[in-house]
Amino acid sequence: MFSLPKTERLRGKTTVSALMTKGRWGFTSDLKYCYLRHRSLKSGEGVEVPNRILVSVPKRLFKHAVKRNLLKRRLREAYRTRKALLKPSGTYILFLYNSKEIRDYSALRGQIEHILTSISDEGQS
């Protein structure tokens, strides 16, 4: 109920490398993001393909795993509460934390909301 299911997590070396090479990049004040719309055979059959995300916090910015895990939890929760802004169209999204300061949840939630609305607006045009 209050979790991000495994089907919505992006994993696999080939999938992640395809996202990073073919995806479109964007920036906010604390995040870099990359997204790619995945075309699947199942989506043509009327089956909804879920959006998938990958969250990364670099070790070079935060040496302690406790801080990295805190930021990853906040980013995943912010996405989970705002994922209704995107249609379940099989979009792959990478969130890369890019600030040396630990931001609070409300600031990250606002940035995630801005990212998801910009991705959904681009998909409609």
Phi and psi in degrees as GROMACS dihedral restraints (atoms count N, CA, C in turn):
[ dihedral_restraints ]
;  ai    aj    ak    al  type     phi  dphi    fc
    3     4     5     6     1  -107.9    20    10
    4     5     6     7     1    46.1    20    10
    6     7     8     9     1  -137.9    20    10
    7     8     9    10     1   170.4    20    10
    9    10    11    12     1  -101.7    20    10
   10    11    12    13     1   108.6    20    10
   12    13    14    15     1   -64.4    20    10
   13    14    15    16     1   160.1    20    10
   15    16    17    18     1   -62.1    20    10
   16    17    18    19     1   -27.9    20    10
   18    19    20    21     1   -68.1    20    10
   19    20    21    22     1   -18.5    20    10
   21    22    23    24     1  -101.4    20    10
   22    23    24    25     1     7.3    20    10
   24    25    26    27     1  -102.0    20    10
   25    26    27    28     1   134.0    20    10
   27    28    29    30     1   -84.6    20    10
   28    29    30    31     1   127.6    20    10
   30    31    32    33     1  -149.8    20    10
   31    32    33    34     1   162.7    20    10
   33    34    35    36     1   105.8    20    10
   34    35    36    37     1   129.9    20    10
   36    37    38    39     1   -62.0    20    10
   37    38    39    40     1   -42.8    20    10
   39    40    41    42     1   -69.5    20    10
   40    41    42    43     1   -37.3    20    10
   42    43    44    45     1   -67.1    20    10
   43    44    45    46     1   -44.1    20    10
   45    46    47    48     1   -67.5    20    10
   46    47    48    49     1   -41.1    20    10
   48    49    50    51     1   -67.6    20    10
   49    50    51    52     1   -35.6    20    10
   51    52    53    54     1   -65.4    20    10
   52    53    54    55     1   -39.8    20    10
   54    55    56    57     1   -61.3    20    10
   55    56    57    58     1   -45.7    20    10
   57    58    59    60     1   -72.3    20    10
   58    59    60    61     1   -28.1    20    10
   60    61    62    63     1   -88.6    20    10
   61    62    63    64     1   -40.0    20    10
   63    64    65    66     1   -98.3    20    10
   64    65    66    67     1   -12.1    20    10
   66    67    68    69     1   -75.6    20    10
   67    68    69    70     1   166.5    20    10
   69    70    71    72     1   -99.8    20    10
   70    71    72    73     1   134.1    20    10
   72    73    74    75     1  -100.8    20    10
   73    74    75    76     1   149.6    20    10
   75    76    77    78     1  -149.3    20    10
   76    77    78    79     1   169.3    20    10
   78    79    80    81     1  -138.0    20    10
   79    80    81    82     1   147.3    20    10
   81    82    83    84     1  -125.7    20    10
   82    83    84    85     1  -172.0    20    10
   84    85    86    87     1   -66.1    20    10
   85    86    87    88     1   -33.5    20    10
   87    88    89    90     1  -118.1    20    10
   88    89    90    91     1    -7.6    20    10
   90    91    92    93     1  -128.6    20    10
   91    92    93    94     1   144.3    20    10
   93    94    95    96     1  -106.4    20    10
   94    95    96    97     1   144.3    20    10
   96    97    98    99     1  -140.6    20    10
   97    98    99   100     1   153.2    20    10
   99   100   101   102     1  -137.1    20    10
  100   101   102   103     1   138.5    20    10
  102   103   104   105     1  -140.3    20    10
  103   104   105   106     1   152.9    20    10
  105   106   107   108     1  -147.0    20    10
  106   107   108   109     1   130.3    20    10
  108   109   110   111     1   -84.9    20    10
  109   110   111   112     1   123.0    20    10
  111   112   113   114     1   -92.9    20    10
  112   113   114   115     1   127.1    20    10
  114   115   116   117     1   -96.8    20    10
  115   116   117   118     1   120.3    20    10
  117   118   119   120     1  -122.6    20    10
  118   119   120   121     1   152.2    20    10
  120   121   122   123     1   -66.2    20    10
  121   122   123   124     1   -32.4    20    10
  123   124   125   126     1   -67.9    20    10
  124   125   126   127     1   -29.7    20    10
  126   127   128   129     1   -68.0    20    10
  127   128   129   130     1   -26.6    20    10
  129   130   131   132     1   -74.4    20    10
  130   131   132   133     1   -19.3    20    10
  132   133   134   135     1   -90.5    20    10
  133   134   135   136     1     6.2    20    10
  135   136   137   138     1    92.4    20    10
  136   137   138   139     1    -1.0    20    10
  138   139   140   141     1   -87.8    20    10
  139   140   141   142     1   129.9    20    10
  141   142   143   144     1   -76.7    20    10
  142   143   144   145     1   127.1    20    10
  144   145   146   147     1   -94.1    20    10
  145   146   147   148     1   125.5    20    10
  147   148   149   150     1   -71.9    20    10
  148   149   150   151     1   153.5    20    10
  150   151   152   153     1   -73.3    20    10
  151   152   153   154     1   148.5    20    10
  153   154   155   156     1  -127.6    20    10
  154   155   156   157     1   143.2    20    10
  156   157   158   159     1  -127.1    20    10
  157   158   159   160     1   157.4    20    10
  159   160   161   162     1  -134.7    20    10
  160   161   162   163     1   131.1    20    10
  162   163   164   165     1  -116.2    20    10
  163   164   165   166     1   132.1    20    10
  165   166   167   168     1  -135.6    20    10
  166   167   168   169     1   134.1    20    10
  168   169   170   171     1  -125.7    20    10
  169   170   171   172     1   115.3    20    10
  171   172   173   174     1   -67.9    20    10
  172   173   174   175     1   144.2    20    10
  174   175   176   177     1   -70.9    20    10
  175   176   177   178     1   -25.0    20    10
  177   178   179   180     1   -70.2    20    10
  178   179   180   181     1   -22.0    20    10
  180   181   182   183     1   -88.8    20    10
  181   182   183   184     1   -37.3    20    10
  183   184   185   186     1  -131.6    20    10
  184   185   186   187     1   107.1    20    10
  186   187   188   189     1   -71.7    20    10
  187   188   189   190     1   -29.4    20    10
  189   190   191   192     1   -90.7    20    10
  190   191   192   193     1   130.6    20    10
  192   193   194   195     1   -63.3    20    10
  193   194   195   196     1   -28.4    20    10
  195   196   197   198     1   -61.0    20    10
  196   197   198   199     1   -43.1    20    10
  198   199   200   201     1   -70.1    20    10
  199   200   201   202     1   -41.2    20    10
  201   202   203   204     1   -62.3    20    10
  202   203   204   205     1   -44.3    20    10
  204   205   206   207     1   -65.6    20    10
  205   206   207   208     1   -37.0    20    10
  207   208   209   210     1   -60.0    20    10
  208   209   210   211     1   -47.1    20    10
  210   211   212   213     1   -66.9    20    10
  211   212   213   214     1   -38.3    20    10
  213   214   215   216     1   -65.0    20    10
  214   215   216   217     1   -39.9    20    10
  216   217   218   219     1   -62.9    20    10
  217   218   219   220     1   -42.7    20    10
  219   220   221   222     1   -64.3    20    10
  220   221   222   223     1   -41.5    20    10
  222   223   224   225     1   -66.9    20    10
  223   224   225   226     1   -43.1    20    10
  225   226   227   228     1   -63.7    20    10
  226   227   228   229     1   -40.7    20    10
  228   229   230   231     1   -67.9    20    10
  229   230   231   232     1   -40.0    20    10
  231   232   233   234     1   -62.6    20    10
  232   233   234   235     1   -40.5    20    10
  234   235   236   237     1   -66.2    20    10
  235   236   237   238     1   -43.9    20    10
  237   238   239   240     1   -60.7    20    10
  238   239   240   241     1   -38.2    20    10
  240   241   242   243     1   -77.6    20    10
  241   242   243   244     1   -20.7    20    10
  243   244   245   246     1  -112.1    20    10
  244   245   246   247     1     7.0    20    10
  246   247   248   249     1   -68.1    20    10
  247   248   249   250     1   -13.4    20    10
  249   250   251   252     1   -68.8    20    10
  250   251   252   253     1   -14.9    20    10
  252   253   254   255     1   -68.8    20    10
  253   254   255   256     1   -23.0    20    10
  255   256   257   258     1  -100.5    20    10
  256   257   258   259     1   143.1    20    10
  258   259   260   261     1   -75.2    20    10
  259   260   261   262     1   147.6    20    10
  261   262   263   264     1   -73.4    20    10
  262   263   264   265     1    78.1    20    10
  264   265   266   267     1  -113.2    20    10
  265   266   267   268     1    11.4    20    10
  267   268   269   270     1    79.6    20    10
  268   269   270   271     1    38.6    20    10
  270   271   272   273     1   -88.1    20    10
  271   272   273   274     1   131.0    20    10
  273   274   275   276     1   -97.3    20    10
  274   275   276   277     1   131.7    20    10
  276   277   278   279     1  -131.7    20    10
  277   278   279   280     1   135.1    20    10
  279   280   281   282     1  -113.9    20    10
  280   281   282   283     1   125.6    20    10
  282   283   284   285     1  -107.8    20    10
  283   284   285   286     1   122.4    20    10
  285   286   287   288     1  -119.8    20    10
  286   287   288   289     1   113.9    20    10
  288   289   290   291     1   -71.1    20    10
  289   290   291   292     1   132.3    20    10
  291   292   293   294     1  -135.4    20    10
  292   293   294   295     1    35.3    20    10
  294   295   296   297     1  -131.6    20    10
  295   296   297   298     1   150.6    20    10
  297   298   299   300     1   -85.9    20    10
  298   299   300   301     1    -7.8    20    10
  300   301   302   303     1  -103.4    20    10
  301   302   303   304     1   148.4    20    10
  303   304   305   306     1   -86.3    20    10
  304   305   306   307     1   112.9    20    10
  306   307   308   309     1   -86.1    20    10
  307   308   309   310     1   152.2    20    10
  309   310   311   312     1   -78.4    20    10
  310   311   312   313     1   168.4    20    10
  312   313   314   315     1   -61.3    20    10
  313   314   315   316     1   -40.5    20    10
  315   316   317   318     1   -65.8    20    10
  316   317   318   319     1   -36.0    20    10
  318   319   320   321     1   -67.8    20    10
  319   320   321   322     1   -42.4    20    10
  321   322   323   324     1   -67.5    20    10
  322   323   324   325     1   -37.5    20    10
  324   325   326   327     1   -62.8    20    10
  325   326   327   328     1   -39.5    20    10
  327   328   329   330     1   -64.6    20    10
  328   329   330   331     1   -39.7    20    10
  330   331   332   333     1   -68.8    20    10
  331   332   333   334     1   -40.2    20    10
  333   334   335   336     1   -62.8    20    10
  334   335   336   337     1   -41.7    20    10
  336   337   338   339     1   -61.9    20    10
  337   338   339   340     1   -42.7    20    10
  339   340   341   342     1   -61.8    20    10
  340   341   342   343     1   -42.8    20    10
  342   343   344   345     1   -64.2    20    10
  343   344   345   346     1   -47.3    20    10
  345   346   347   348     1   -66.2    20    10
  346   347   348   349     1   -37.0    20    10
  348   349   350   351     1   -68.2    20    10
  349   350   351   352     1   -36.6    20    10
  351   352   353   354     1   -68.8    20    10
  352   353   354   355     1   -37.0    20    10
  354   355   356   357     1   -67.1    20    10
  355   356   357   358     1   -43.2    20    10
  357   358   359   360     1   -70.5    20    10
  358   359   360   361     1   -33.9    20    10
  360   361   362   363     1   -66.3    20    10
  361   362   363   364     1   -38.2    20    10
  363   364   365   366     1   -68.9    20    10
  364   365   366   367     1   -33.6    20    10
  366   367   368   369     1   -70.2    20    10
  367   368   369   370     1   -25.2    20    10
  369   370   371   372     1   -82.4    20    10
  370   371   372   373     1   -25.9    20    10
